Amino acid sequence: MRLLIIFLSVTNAFIIIYGPQPILPLFMREFGISISTASLSISLTILGIVFSSLFLAVFSDKWDRKKVILVSNLLLIIPSLALFFTHSFSWLLVFRFVQGTLITGVTTILMTYAAEEFPIKKKGMVLATYVSATLAGGLLGRVLCGLITEHFNWEWFFFVTTVMTTLVSLLIYFFLSESTGQVKSGKQNFTDHFKNLPLLSIFFIGFSHFFAFVGFFNYLPFYASQAPFHYSVAQTSLLYLTYIWGIVSSLITGMVSNRFGRRATIAAGHLVGATAILVTLIPSPYTLILGASILTLGQFCSQSSATAYITDVVTHSKGAATSLYQCFVYLGGSLGAWIPGILWRHFHWSGIVVTTVGFILLALSSNYFLGGKRNRVAQSKRVAV
């Protein structure tokens, strides 16, 4: 039951984060705003996750895991319901930011909870479930929002998420067991994580690769709505079905990274992702689907391996380490949702491709120069930081 609750809670959180992506062109037309301004509805949500991740890096190992998860879910109901009633884009951005600050208490703490409450022999299965939930949420959110908007209007998507968040909160309250594996610490040594160079490189890898991933999918609706595609909102949302390939990636990554090493697997994900984005420069529906599919394979290959690497090398202040990693990842996602839009004005899709591929190459460089030889050691021996 605990594993099911983890899956549903994380899925719901990612539905909220990425659901509005297919309707960004609609925001642009309805509110009379620019592409980069419309993208703030995603960027500010992710930025809220960044800020709260820093906060949790300090306090997460002091507070009871279940209480943080429950309270965060309950509070998340408020901005979700407020978005259903708002008709101002400025207030929409405010409530989206608040959603982001609260979502961290669900996603980050659940990741730490899962690592502590399940036996080591089940760690692979638990992490695979968590990653699958992020995939399911990212996929369902975009498709659900697109279809609801096509048949009703975008406000009803937020009403649906309000109902879903309420149901998830009830499941957590009644069925999620109390945290028993948590070792509460009065003194946090999260700053020591920055002294571990390979771990620091994972933070930067997460930042760079997620910048590219979010940047690509955030501006995909604008590209798909133009010539030669001219996709509707519903058709654009169906492009996110390519997220299914992430399930394949997350299932095989564990076995591959155990055999060839975490960093080698992460590097493979980088190369696959960069190639996928370059393919979309050929303006065809087939290359668009192919590129989105292969990028998803590469992204979750890197993400799964990076998450496993952190659990390999960290033995103390796990909540702090996880929060810091999430902070870097979502900071990259927040900037990736906004910065490429500036280049769109002059270079359109080519500007998005150059920017996102460039950041993947930065991640690859970090993987090579900062990783060192500790990667092989880390998988056979845990290193305290």
Buried (B, 14 or more C-beta within 10 A) or exposed (E): EBBEBBBBBBBBBBBBBBBBBBBBBBBBEBBEBEBBBBBBBBBBBBBBBBBBBBBBBBBBBEBBBBEBBBBBBBBBBBBBBBBBEBEEBEEBBBBBBBBBBBBBBBBBBBBBBBBBBBEEEEBBEBBBBBBBBBBBBBBBBBBBBBBBBBEEEBBBBBBBBBEBBBEBBEBBEEEBEEBEEBEEBEEBEBEBBEEBEBBBBBBBBBBBBBBBBBBBBBBBBBBBBBEEBEBEBBBBBBBBBBBEBBBBBBBBBBEBBBEEBBBBBBBBBBEBBBBBBBBBEEEEEEBBBBBBBBBBBBBBBBBBBBBBBBBBBBEBBBBBBBBBBBBBBBBBBBBBBBBBBBBBEEBBBEBBBBBBBEBBBBBBBBBEEBBEEBBEBBBEEEBEB
